[in-house]
Amino acid sequence: MSGDFYLQPQELAELGNAFGTRAYDLAGAVKNFQGRTGDEQIHDGFGFLTESEEVTAAYVELAAEMAVSLGELARHLDEVGQALRGNAKNSEAADDALADLFKGGKG
């Protein structure tokens, strides 16, 4: 295993932005999903299946749990993106400070 490791702050920031974009897209899709899986929409769209309150309730509950899970995933992706962008800024600042030290600056 190589001991060399290089980090490009700009690439890390771009990856963070990609995570943020995907989180935003997923959050929008979850909102859209929630709007389409309410109790009224279920009754209108599933015909005979919705004659059973038990089936309808189970589907609505499953849809709600899925929306919560996907919402949590979107938040997590956003947090990862924020962390990556923060690390990119910290890395760039550390690189600049090190460069100043080599130039004889006070860092």
NUTOR-335492 format. One record per residue (C-alpha): residue in one letter; chain; x, y, z. Coordinates in Angstrom, 2 decimals, padded with zeros to 5 digits, always signed. Layout:
<recs>
type / mol / east / north / up
a / A / X / Y / Z
...
</recs>
This chain:
<recs>
type / mol / east / north / up
m / A / +000.00 / +000.00 / +000.00
s / A / +001.41 / +003.34 / -001.03
g / A / +002.11 / +005.96 / +001.60
d / A / +001.45 / +008.80 / -000.83
f / A / -001.86 / +010.55 / -000.66
y / A / -002.82 / +013.68 / -002.55
l / A / -005.93 / +015.73 / -002.13
q / A / -007.20 / +018.22 / -004.65
p / A / -009.45 / +020.67 / -002.75
q / A / -011.28 / +021.69 / -005.92
e / A / -012.12 / +018.06 / -006.76
l / A / -013.26 / +017.46 / -003.19
a / A / -015.48 / +020.56 / -003.33
e / A / -016.96 / +019.37 / -006.65
l / A / -017.73 / +015.99 / -005.09
g / A / -019.37 / +017.78 / -002.16
n / A / -021.46 / +019.81 / -004.60
a / A / -022.49 / +016.61 / -006.39
f / A / -023.68 / +015.13 / -003.08
g / A / -025.59 / +018.33 / -002.36
t / A / -027.25 / +018.27 / -005.78
r / A / -028.30 / +014.65 / -005.39
a / A / -029.64 / +015.36 / -001.90
y / A / -031.71 / +018.26 / -003.26
d / A / -033.03 / +016.12 / -006.12
l / A / -033.93 / +013.28 / -003.77
a / A / -035.67 / +015.63 / -001.33
g / A / -037.77 / +016.99 / -004.21
a / A / -038.64 / +013.48 / -005.36
v / A / -039.67 / +012.54 / -001.81
k / A / -041.96 / +015.57 / -001.62
n / A / -043.51 / +014.61 / -004.95
f / A / -043.90 / +011.00 / -003.75
q / A / -045.61 / +012.13 / -000.56
g / A / -048.05 / +014.21 / -002.58
r / A / -048.97 / +011.16 / -004.63
t / A / -049.31 / +008.62 / -001.84
g / A / -051.83 / +010.25 / +000.48
d / A / -054.97 / +008.45 / +001.60
e / A / -057.15 / +010.20 / -001.01
q / A / -054.77 / +009.40 / -003.88
i / A / -054.66 / +005.75 / -002.83
h / A / -058.44 / +005.47 / -002.91
d / A / -058.63 / +007.13 / -006.31
g / A / -055.86 / +005.12 / -007.94
f / A / -056.14 / +001.54 / -006.76
g / A / -059.69 / +000.53 / -007.53
f / A / -060.82 / -002.66 / -005.80
l / A / -057.76 / -002.83 / -003.57
t / A / -058.86 / +000.26 / -001.69
e / A / -062.19 / -001.27 / -000.75
s / A / -060.27 / -002.93 / +002.06
e / A / -059.36 / -000.40 / +004.75
e / A / -056.72 / -002.84 / +005.99
v / A / -054.96 / -002.91 / +002.60
t / A / -055.26 / +000.85 / +002.20
a / A / -053.94 / +001.53 / +005.70
a / A / -051.00 / -000.83 / +005.17
y / A / -050.10 / +000.85 / +001.88
v / A / -050.38 / +004.36 / +003.32
e / A / -048.23 / +003.34 / +006.30
l / A / -045.60 / +001.75 / +004.04
a / A / -045.53 / +004.82 / +001.79
a / A / -045.14 / +007.13 / +004.80
e / A / -042.29 / +005.03 / +006.22
m / A / -040.58 / +005.01 / +002.84
a / A / -040.88 / +008.79 / +002.57
v / A / -039.33 / +009.19 / +006.04
s / A / -036.44 / +006.86 / +005.17
l / A / -035.77 / +008.57 / +001.84
g / A / -035.98 / +011.98 / +003.53
e / A / -033.36 / +010.85 / +006.04
l / A / -031.18 / +009.63 / +003.19
a / A / -031.49 / +013.02 / +001.47
r / A / -030.47 / +014.79 / +004.70
h / A / -027.52 / +012.44 / +005.12
l / A / -026.36 / +013.01 / +001.54
d / A / -026.57 / +016.76 / +002.17
e / A / -024.51 / +016.40 / +005.37
v / A / -021.87 / +014.40 / +003.49
g / A / -021.75 / +017.10 / +000.82
q / A / -021.35 / +019.82 / +003.44
a / A / -018.57 / +017.87 / +005.15
l / A / -016.73 / +017.34 / +001.87
r / A / -016.96 / +021.04 / +001.00
g / A / -015.79 / +021.95 / +004.51
n / A / -012.84 / +019.58 / +004.23
a / A / -011.97 / +021.08 / +000.85
k / A / -011.88 / +024.58 / +002.38
n / A / -009.79 / +023.36 / +005.32
s / A / -007.39 / +021.54 / +003.00
e / A / -006.98 / +024.57 / +000.78
a / A / -006.37 / +026.80 / +003.82
a / A / -003.79 / +024.34 / +005.18
d / A / -002.05 / +024.19 / +001.79
d / A / -001.94 / +027.99 / +001.63
a / A / -000.56 / +028.25 / +005.16
l / A / +002.12 / +025.66 / +004.40
a / A / +003.06 / +027.46 / +001.20
d / A / +003.39 / +030.72 / +003.18
l / A / +005.69 / +028.99 / +005.67
f / A / +007.94 / +027.80 / +002.86
k / A / +008.00 / +031.34 / +001.47
g / A / +009.08 / +032.65 / +004.86
g / A / +005.70 / +033.99 / +005.88
k / A / +004.18 / +033.69 / +009.33
g / A / +001.28 / +031.43 / +008.15
</recs>
